[in-house]
Amino acid sequence: MPFSQSIDIFRTSLFKTEEFTLTFELVPGRGSGGKRLEGILRFAEEAKKDGRIKALSITDNPGGHPALAPTALGLDIQSIGIEPLIHFSLKDKNRNMAESQLFECHRHGLLNLLILGGDFPRYGFHGQAMPVFDLDSPQLLALIDRLRQTLPLEKEAPGGVMPLPPMDFLAGCVVSPFKTTEAEQIFQYAKLLTKISSGAHFVISQLGFDMNKYQELLSFCRQNAITVPLIASVFIPSIKVAEIMCRGQVPGVIFPESLVQAMKEEGQSQDSGEEARLLRGAKMVSVLKQMGYSGVHLGGNNLDFSKIAFLLDQAEHFTRTADLRELRQEVDFPAPSTWYFFSHPGQQTPAPQAPSVLFRINQQIHDSVFTPEGFIFPLARGVSLRADQNSKVSSLYTFCEQLIKTLLFRCRMCGDCTLDESSYLCPQSGCPKKMINGPCGGSLHGFCEVYPKEKLCFWVKVYHSNPPGQTRVDDGRREANAEGASNGQRVTGGRSLPHCPLLPPKDWSLQGSSSWLNYFAGRDHNKLGQ
């Protein structure tokens, strides 16, 4: 039976509109014990006594390096009497392992989950680890949503005809409002909508220091009627960690040079800037609370609980006594030349961009051959279904498809093609994480997390191949041009978002087969004719 004495404080606090929910992030190291783990457990005991922190989140192999599993530490935290928030990443798990670990979490009453793709795996035993990413975060959220209901699994699955008992997980997701380029930011928000529609119950932001970006995330959610609790990350770095982040060595984190310089100046003080960094964090907590966030997710390094208690005390003091505008200016450190989703002083709205020539050609061919309304569709379907019934003809058909698509798209013959959903660029060959439902959060200034300053993020390329229709914003009013309104793209906040319907996980039994035959025969994700 699941853990029956779950205190449920985090969930209760999160959905009480009058409460401001505080969480703190723990980072277990490599190994199963030692001083670091002892310090984490001591922190948990003191946080339990204090009572202001409602959950302790536990990272899952952060940075792509091996560490103590979050479920193991979660059980220790749970036994202390404070709720764990388990980070559930997908870089190291295929779908079967993910489901198995969900069963494990439910068995032990570890019901609070933060769902994320995770950092690309790095060095492990005897070198570079192989990435998995069999599922992405929207797909896992959809699986969790299914497990929350008393529904049988697919009839093809072992035991699938038997309904599983409902599993009352509280599953959250992450989003970054701090991207510096238009393409990155647009897709972050488009994917957030996909995550919410897939069943996310709350949202935690990436860490950042641009107050206008924090405000934009709130505004975006309000305009899109997103009512799930929204939690802002507040990170309290040391100068050493700040410099590492500023160099772009932490995936997806924008750390402005201006803040590093401010911290260096503060470091000349007698306490080496310790009080200054805590007061900055306290001011951020106060500003974000008054801004309208449901809570704050705290994190940082070299922080025992006495420092966090001081920070929270000061945040309460600032909320009672300080001027919000002044506080906001003191903690606002925007990145240079960053792009804003909503109108921002000094930012010019670019002229509408047309889709690339290659995109338009591929779109015309696709619409003619692969949509039921296309004039070649009946012939293409008839020929394909006949070929599907003869093994020799089918092999020749598959060889021709592979030759064409390898030359044009660097096709990997996954057997379930999603070129149409990614502007005719192949995520299997173009994205190291093979993301089919939009980008991860690891890109930096438009570049891929795995190849920084070398290769653009795959989804940035997708965006530039077929940009959404541009819109104009005047005094909060939104107006879409004809293109943005006619492509099935969602217009929000004065911007057109790419249309990102949830794509299901790939069926890898189709790998190496013809995606064209699978499409016409109804075997791929389109389920044509079914």
C-alpha positions as CSV (number, residue, x, y, z in Angstrom):
1,M,0.0,0.0,0.0
2,P,1.1,3.6,-0.6
3,F,2.6,5.5,2.3
4,S,-0.5,6.3,4.3
5,Q,0.8,9.1,6.6
6,S,1.5,11.6,3.8
7,I,1.3,15.0,5.4
8,D,0.1,16.7,2.2
9,I,1.2,20.1,3.5
10,F,2.7,21.2,0.1
11,R,-0.4,20.4,-1.9
12,T,-2.7,22.1,0.6
13,S,-0.5,25.2,0.7
14,L,-0.1,25.4,-3.1
15,F,-3.9,25.5,-3.8
16,K,-4.7,28.0,-1.0
17,T,-4.8,31.3,-2.8
18,E,-4.1,33.2,0.4
19,E,-0.9,31.3,1.1
20,F,2.6,31.9,-0.4
21,T,4.2,28.5,-0.9
22,L,8.0,28.2,-0.2
23,T,10.1,25.3,-1.4
24,F,13.8,24.7,-1.4
25,E,16.0,22.6,-3.8
26,L,18.3,20.0,-2.4
27,V,21.2,18.6,-4.6
28,P,22.4,15.2,-3.5
29,G,25.9,14.3,-4.5
30,R,27.5,11.2,-5.8
31,G,27.4,8.4,-3.3
32,S,25.0,7.1,-0.7
33,G,26.2,8.9,2.4
34,G,28.9,11.2,3.8
35,K,29.0,14.8,5.1
36,R,27.0,16.3,2.3
37,L,24.1,14.0,2.9
38,E,24.3,14.6,6.6
39,G,24.1,18.3,6.0
40,I,21.0,17.9,3.8
41,L,19.2,15.8,6.4
42,R,20.1,18.4,9.1
43,F,18.7,21.1,6.8
44,A,15.5,19.1,6.5
45,E,15.1,18.7,10.2
46,E,15.6,22.4,10.8
47,A,13.2,23.3,8.0
48,K,10.6,21.0,9.5
49,K,10.9,22.8,12.9
50,D,10.7,26.2,11.3
51,G,7.6,25.3,9.3
52,R,7.8,27.9,6.5
53,I,9.2,25.7,3.8
54,K,6.4,23.4,2.6
55,A,8.4,21.0,0.4
56,L,12.1,20.1,-0.3
57,S,12.7,19.4,-3.9
58,I,15.4,16.8,-4.8
59,T,17.2,17.0,-8.1
60,D,17.6,14.0,-10.4
61,N,21.3,13.7,-11.7
62,P,21.7,17.5,-12.2
63,G,24.1,18.5,-14.9
64,G,23.8,15.0,-16.4
65,H,26.1,13.5,-13.8
66,P,25.3,10.5,-11.6
67,A,24.1,11.2,-8.0
68,L,22.0,9.6,-5.3
69,A,18.5,8.9,-6.7
70,P,15.9,11.4,-5.5
71,T,13.5,8.7,-4.4
72,A,16.1,7.4,-1.8
73,L,16.6,10.8,-0.3
74,G,12.9,11.5,-0.6
75,L,12.1,8.7,1.8
76,D,14.6,10.1,4.3
77,I,13.0,13.6,4.0
78,Q,9.5,12.1,4.3
79,S,10.5,10.3,7.5
80,I,11.6,13.6,9.0
81,G,8.1,14.9,8.4
82,I,8.5,17.3,5.6
83,E,7.2,16.7,2.1
84,P,9.7,15.8,-0.7
85,L,9.2,17.1,-4.3
86,I,10.8,14.5,-6.5
87,H,12.5,15.8,-9.7
88,F,11.6,13.2,-12.4
89,S,13.8,13.6,-15.4
90,L,13.8,11.6,-18.6
91,K,17.4,11.7,-19.8
92,D,18.2,8.3,-18.2
93,K,14.9,6.5,-18.5
94,N,13.0,4.8,-21.2
95,R,9.2,4.7,-21.0
96,N,9.1,1.4,-19.2
97,M,11.6,2.5,-16.5
98,A,9.6,5.8,-16.1
99,E,6.4,3.9,-15.5
100,S,8.1,1.5,-13.2
101,Q,9.5,4.4,-11.1
102,L,6.1,6.0,-11.0
103,F,4.8,2.8,-9.4
104,E,7.7,3.0,-7.0
105,C,6.9,6.6,-6.1
106,H,3.3,5.8,-5.6
107,R,4.1,2.8,-3.5
108,H,6.1,5.0,-1.1
109,G,3.7,7.9,-1.1
110,L,6.2,10.1,-3.0
111,L,3.3,11.8,-4.9
112,N,4.8,15.3,-5.6
113,L,6.7,15.2,-8.8
114,L,8.5,17.9,-10.9
115,I,8.5,16.6,-14.5
116,L,11.4,17.7,-16.7
117,G,13.5,16.4,-19.6
118,G,16.7,16.9,-17.8
119,D,20.2,17.9,-18.7
120,F,22.1,16.0,-21.4
121,P,24.0,13.1,-19.8
122,R,27.7,13.7,-19.3
123,Y,30.7,11.7,-18.1
124,G,30.0,8.5,-16.1
125,F,31.5,5.1,-15.7
126,H,34.1,4.7,-18.5
127,G,33.1,7.9,-20.3
128,Q,30.1,9.5,-21.9
129,A,26.7,8.1,-20.9
130,M,24.2,7.4,-23.6
131,P,21.1,9.7,-23.5
132,V,17.7,8.2,-23.5
133,F,14.9,10.8,-23.8
134,D,12.5,8.1,-24.9
135,L,9.7,10.3,-23.6
136,D,9.6,14.1,-23.3
137,S,7.9,16.0,-20.5
138,P,4.5,16.5,-22.1
139,Q,4.3,12.8,-22.9
140,L,5.2,11.8,-19.3
141,L,2.6,14.3,-18.0
142,A,0.1,12.6,-20.2
143,L,1.1,9.2,-18.8
144,I,0.7,10.5,-15.3
145,D,-2.6,12.0,-16.1
146,R,-3.7,8.6,-17.4
147,L,-2.5,6.9,-14.2
148,R,-4.5,9.3,-12.1
149,Q,-7.7,7.8,-13.6
150,T,-9.1,4.3,-13.2
151,L,-8.5,3.3,-16.8
152,P,-7.0,0.2,-18.4
153,L,-3.8,0.6,-20.3
154,E,-3.6,-0.3,-24.0
155,K,-5.0,-3.8,-24.6
156,E,-1.7,-4.7,-26.4
157,A,0.3,-4.1,-23.1
158,P,0.9,-7.1,-20.8
159,G,-1.9,-6.9,-18.2
160,G,-3.3,-3.9,-20.1
161,V,-6.9,-5.1,-20.0
162,M,-6.8,-4.8,-16.2
163,P,-7.5,-1.4,-14.8
164,L,-4.9,0.1,-12.5
165,P,-5.9,1.8,-9.3
166,P,-5.9,5.6,-9.5
167,M,-2.6,7.2,-8.5
168,D,-3.0,10.6,-7.1
169,F,0.2,12.3,-8.2
170,L,0.7,16.1,-8.1
171,A,2.8,16.7,-11.2
172,G,4.4,20.0,-12.0
173,C,6.4,21.2,-15.0
174,V,9.1,23.9,-15.7
175,V,9.4,26.8,-18.1
176,S,12.0,29.4,-18.8
177,P,10.8,33.0,-19.4
178,F,14.4,34.2,-19.6
179,K,15.4,33.2,-23.1
180,T,17.2,36.0,-25.0
181,T,16.0,35.3,-28.5
182,E,12.5,35.4,-30.0
183,A,12.6,31.9,-31.4
184,E,13.6,30.4,-28.0
185,Q,11.0,32.3,-26.0
186,I,8.1,31.8,-28.3
187,F,8.6,28.0,-28.2
188,Q,9.0,28.0,-24.4
189,Y,5.6,29.4,-24.1
190,A,4.1,27.3,-26.8
191,K,5.4,24.2,-25.1
192,L,4.1,25.4,-21.7
193,L,0.6,25.4,-23.2
194,T,1.2,21.8,-24.3
195,K,2.4,20.8,-20.8
196,I,-0.6,22.4,-19.2
197,S,-3.0,20.6,-21.6
198,S,-1.1,17.3,-20.9
199,G,-2.0,17.6,-17.2
200,A,0.6,19.7,-15.3
201,H,-0.8,20.9,-12.0
202,F,1.7,23.6,-11.2
203,V,4.6,25.4,-12.9
204,I,8.1,26.3,-11.7
205,S,10.1,28.9,-13.6
206,Q,13.8,28.6,-14.5
207,L,16.0,30.8,-12.3
208,G,16.7,34.3,-13.5
209,F,17.3,37.9,-12.5
210,D,15.2,39.9,-15.1
211,M,12.1,41.2,-13.3
212,N,10.3,42.1,-16.5
213,K,10.7,38.5,-17.6
214,Y,9.2,37.3,-14.4
215,Q,6.3,39.7,-15.0
216,E,5.9,38.4,-18.5
217,L,5.4,34.8,-17.4
218,L,2.6,35.9,-15.1
219,S,1.0,38.0,-17.9
220,F,1.2,35.2,-20.4
221,C,-0.5,32.8,-18.0
222,R,-3.2,35.2,-17.2
223,Q,-4.0,36.0,-20.8
224,N,-4.2,32.2,-21.6
225,A,-6.4,31.5,-18.6
226,I,-3.7,29.3,-17.0
227,T,-4.9,29.0,-13.4
228,V,-2.5,26.4,-12.0
229,P,-0.2,27.7,-9.3
230,L,2.9,29.5,-10.7
231,I,6.1,29.4,-8.6
232,A,9.2,31.6,-9.3
233,S,12.7,30.3,-8.9
234,V,15.0,32.4,-6.7
235,F,18.6,31.3,-6.8
236,I,21.2,32.6,-4.3
237,P,24.7,31.9,-5.8
238,S,28.1,32.3,-4.5
239,I,30.5,34.4,-6.7
240,K,32.2,31.2,-7.9
241,V,28.9,29.7,-9.1
242,A,27.8,33.0,-10.5
243,E,30.9,33.1,-12.7
244,I,30.3,29.5,-13.9
245,M,26.8,30.4,-14.8
246,C,27.8,33.6,-16.5
247,R,30.2,31.6,-18.8
248,G,27.1,29.6,-19.9
249,Q,28.3,26.4,-18.3
250,V,24.9,25.6,-16.7
251,P,22.3,24.6,-19.3
252,G,19.6,27.2,-20.0
253,V,20.7,29.6,-17.3
254,I,21.1,33.3,-18.2
255,F,23.4,35.0,-15.7
256,P,24.1,38.7,-16.5
257,E,27.6,40.0,-16.3
258,S,26.3,43.1,-14.5
259,L,25.2,41.0,-11.5
260,V,28.6,39.2,-11.4
261,Q,30.3,42.6,-11.2
262,A,28.0,43.7,-8.4
263,M,28.8,40.5,-6.5
264,K,32.5,41.0,-6.9
265,E,32.2,44.5,-5.4
266,E,30.1,43.1,-2.6
267,G,32.8,40.5,-2.1
268,Q,35.2,43.2,-0.8
269,S,33.2,43.5,2.4
270,Q,34.2,41.9,5.7
271,D,31.8,39.0,5.2
272,S,32.9,38.5,1.5
273,G,29.4,39.5,0.3
274,E,27.5,36.9,2.2
275,E,24.8,39.2,3.7
276,A,24.4,41.0,0.4
277,R,23.6,37.9,-1.5
278,L,21.0,36.8,1.1
279,L,19.4,40.3,1.2
280,R,19.2,40.2,-2.6
281,G,17.4,36.9,-2.4
282,A,15.1,38.3,0.3
283,K,14.2,41.3,-1.9
284,M,13.5,39.0,-4.9
285,V,11.1,36.9,-2.7
286,S,9.3,40.0,-1.6
287,V,9.0,41.4,-5.1
288,L,7.8,38.2,-6.6
289,K,5.2,37.7,-3.8
290,Q,3.8,41.2,-4.4
291,M,4.0,40.6,-8.2
292,G,1.4,37.8,-7.8
293,Y,3.3,34.5,-7.8
294,S,1.8,31.6,-5.9
295,G,5.2,30.9,-4.3
296,V,8.9,30.8,-4.6
297,H,11.3,27.9,-5.2
298,L,14.6,28.7,-3.4
299,G,18.0,27.3,-4.3
300,G,21.7,28.1,-4.0
301,N,25.0,26.8,-2.8
302,N,26.7,27.0,0.6
303,L,23.4,27.6,2.4
304,D,22.6,26.1,5.8
305,F,19.1,26.6,7.2
306,S,20.1,29.5,9.4
307,K,20.9,31.5,6.2
308,I,17.6,30.6,4.6
309,A,15.8,31.6,7.9
310,F,17.5,35.0,7.8
311,L,16.5,35.4,4.1
312,L,12.9,34.6,4.9
313,D,12.8,36.9,7.9
314,Q,14.2,39.7,5.8
315,A,11.7,39.0,3.0
316,E,8.8,39.4,5.4
317,H,10.3,42.6,6.6
318,F,10.7,44.0,3.1
319,T,7.1,43.0,2.3
320,R,5.8,45.0,5.2
321,T,8.0,48.1,5.0
322,A,9.8,48.6,1.6
323,D,8.6,50.3,-1.6
324,L,7.9,47.6,-4.3
325,R,9.2,49.8,-7.1
326,E,12.5,50.5,-5.4
327,L,13.0,46.9,-4.4
328,R,12.3,45.8,-8.0
329,Q,14.9,48.1,-9.4
330,E,17.5,46.9,-6.9
331,V,17.2,43.2,-8.0
332,D,16.6,43.8,-11.7
333,F,19.5,42.5,-13.8
334,P,18.3,42.0,-17.4
335,A,20.6,40.4,-20.0
336,P,21.8,42.7,-22.8
337,S,19.8,42.6,-26.0
338,T,17.2,40.2,-24.7
339,W,13.9,39.8,-26.5
340,Y,10.6,40.4,-24.7
341,F,7.4,38.7,-25.5
342,F,5.3,41.7,-24.7
343,S,5.9,45.3,-25.7
344,H,9.0,46.7,-24.0
345,P,10.6,50.1,-24.2
346,G,13.3,50.2,-26.9
347,Q,12.2,46.9,-28.5
348,Q,11.2,47.2,-32.1
349,T,8.7,44.7,-33.6
350,P,10.4,43.0,-36.5
351,A,8.7,42.9,-39.9
352,P,6.8,39.7,-40.6
353,Q,9.0,37.0,-42.0
354,A,7.8,34.6,-44.8
355,P,8.4,30.9,-44.5
356,S,11.5,29.6,-46.2
357,V,11.4,28.5,-49.9
358,L,12.2,24.9,-48.9
359,F,9.4,25.0,-46.3
360,R,6.9,26.2,-48.9
361,I,7.9,23.5,-51.4
362,N,7.8,20.7,-48.9
363,Q,4.4,22.0,-47.6
364,Q,2.9,21.9,-51.1
365,I,4.2,18.4,-51.7
366,H,3.0,17.2,-48.3
367,D,-0.5,18.7,-48.7
368,S,-0.8,17.2,-52.2
369,V,0.3,13.7,-51.3
370,F,-0.4,13.1,-47.5
371,T,-3.6,15.0,-46.7
372,P,-6.9,13.4,-47.6
373,E,-7.9,16.6,-49.5
374,G,-4.7,16.5,-51.7
375,F,-5.2,15.7,-55.4
376,I,-2.5,13.0,-55.4
377,F,-3.6,11.4,-52.1
378,P,-6.0,8.8,-53.5
379,L,-3.3,7.5,-55.9
380,A,-0.5,7.6,-53.3
381,R,-2.6,5.8,-50.8
382,G,-3.7,3.1,-53.3
383,V,-0.2,2.4,-54.5
384,S,1.2,2.4,-50.9
385,L,-1.4,0.0,-49.6
386,R,-0.8,-2.4,-52.5
387,A,3.0,-2.2,-51.9
388,D,2.4,-2.9,-48.2
389,Q,0.9,-6.3,-49.1
390,N,4.0,-7.6,-51.0
391,S,7.3,-7.9,-49.1
392,K,9.5,-7.5,-52.2
393,V,7.6,-4.4,-53.4
394,S,7.5,-3.1,-49.8
395,S,11.3,-3.4,-49.5
396,L,11.9,-1.5,-52.8
397,Y,9.4,1.1,-51.7
398,T,11.2,1.5,-48.4
399,F,14.6,1.8,-50.1
400,C,13.3,4.6,-52.4
401,E,11.9,6.4,-49.4
402,Q,15.1,6.1,-47.4
403,L,17.2,7.4,-50.4
404,I,15.0,10.4,-50.9
405,K,14.5,11.4,-47.3
406,T,18.2,10.8,-46.3
407,L,19.3,13.1,-49.0
408,L,16.7,15.8,-48.3
409,F,16.2,15.5,-44.5
410,R,19.0,13.4,-43.1
411,C,16.3,10.9,-42.2
412,R,16.9,8.2,-39.6
413,M,14.0,6.0,-40.7
414,C,12.3,6.0,-37.4
415,G,9.1,4.7,-39.2
416,D,6.9,7.4,-37.7
417,C,7.7,10.6,-39.4
418,T,7.0,14.0,-37.8
419,L,8.6,16.2,-40.5
420,D,5.2,18.0,-41.0
421,E,5.1,19.0,-37.3
422,S,8.7,20.5,-37.3
423,S,8.8,22.6,-40.5
424,Y,10.3,19.7,-42.5
425,L,13.4,19.4,-40.3
426,C,14.1,16.0,-38.8
427,P,14.3,16.0,-34.9
428,Q,15.8,12.5,-35.0
429,S,18.9,13.7,-36.8
430,G,18.8,17.4,-35.8
431,C,18.1,17.4,-32.0
432,P,20.5,15.6,-29.7
433,K,17.5,14.9,-27.3
434,K,15.2,14.0,-30.3
435,M,12.5,16.3,-28.9
436,I,9.3,16.1,-31.0
437,N,7.1,18.3,-28.8
438,G,9.2,21.4,-28.8
439,P,12.5,22.4,-27.3
440,C,14.0,21.6,-23.9
441,G,15.0,24.4,-21.7
442,G,18.8,24.0,-22.1
443,S,19.4,26.4,-25.1
444,L,21.5,29.5,-24.5
445,H,21.3,32.6,-26.8
446,G,19.8,30.4,-29.5
447,F,22.5,27.7,-29.4
448,C,22.0,24.0,-28.5
449,E,22.8,22.9,-24.9
450,V,24.9,20.0,-26.2
451,Y,26.8,22.1,-28.8
452,P,27.1,25.6,-27.2
453,K,28.3,28.4,-29.6
454,E,28.6,25.7,-32.4
455,K,25.1,24.6,-33.4
456,L,21.8,26.4,-33.2
457,C,19.0,24.8,-31.2
458,F,17.0,22.5,-33.5
459,W,13.8,24.3,-32.6
460,V,15.3,27.7,-33.3
461,K,15.9,26.4,-36.8
462,V,12.3,25.2,-37.0
463,Y,11.1,28.6,-36.0
464,H,13.1,30.4,-38.6
465,S,12.0,28.0,-41.3
466,N,8.3,28.8,-40.7
467,P,7.9,31.8,-38.4
468,P,4.5,32.4,-36.9
469,G,2.5,35.4,-38.1
470,Q,3.7,38.6,-36.5
471,T,1.3,40.7,-34.5
472,R,1.2,44.3,-33.2
473,V,0.6,45.3,-29.6
474,D,-0.9,48.7,-28.7
475,D,-1.7,49.5,-25.1
476,G,-2.4,45.9,-24.3
477,R,-4.7,45.3,-27.3
478,R,-3.8,42.4,-29.6
479,E,-4.2,42.3,-33.4
480,A,-3.2,39.4,-35.6
481,N,-2.4,39.6,-39.2
482,A,-4.1,37.3,-41.7
483,E,-1.2,34.8,-41.7
484,G,-1.2,34.4,-38.0
485,A,-4.9,33.9,-37.9
486,S,-5.1,31.4,-40.7
487,N,-2.3,28.9,-39.9
488,G,-3.9,27.4,-36.7
489,Q,-1.4,29.4,-34.7
490,R,-2.5,30.7,-31.3
491,V,-2.3,34.5,-30.9
492,T,-1.5,35.6,-27.3
493,G,0.1,38.6,-25.8
494,G,0.5,40.2,-29.2
495,R,2.4,37.3,-30.6
496,S,1.5,34.3,-32.7
497,L,2.6,31.0,-31.1
498,P,3.4,27.9,-33.1
499,H,0.7,25.3,-33.1
500,C,2.1,22.5,-30.9
501,P,-0.4,19.6,-30.5
502,L,0.8,16.8,-28.3
503,L,2.6,14.1,-30.3
504,P,2.6,10.7,-28.7
505,P,5.8,8.7,-28.1
506,K,7.2,6.9,-31.0
507,D,6.5,3.2,-31.4
508,W,10.1,1.9,-31.9
509,S,8.9,-1.4,-33.4
510,L,8.4,0.7,-36.5
511,Q,12.1,1.8,-36.7
512,G,13.7,0.9,-40.0
513,S,10.4,0.6,-41.8
514,S,8.7,3.0,-44.3
515,S,7.0,5.9,-42.6
516,W,5.0,6.4,-45.8
517,L,3.6,2.9,-45.7
518,N,3.0,3.2,-41.9
519,Y,1.1,6.4,-42.5
520,F,-1.2,5.1,-45.2
521,A,-1.8,1.9,-43.3
522,G,-2.7,3.7,-40.1
523,R,0.3,2.4,-38.1
524,D,1.9,5.7,-37.2
525,H,0.9,8.5,-34.8
526,N,-1.6,9.8,-37.3
527,K,-3.7,6.6,-37.1
528,L,-5.1,7.3,-40.6
529,G,-8.5,5.9,-41.2
530,Q,-8.9,4.7,-37.6
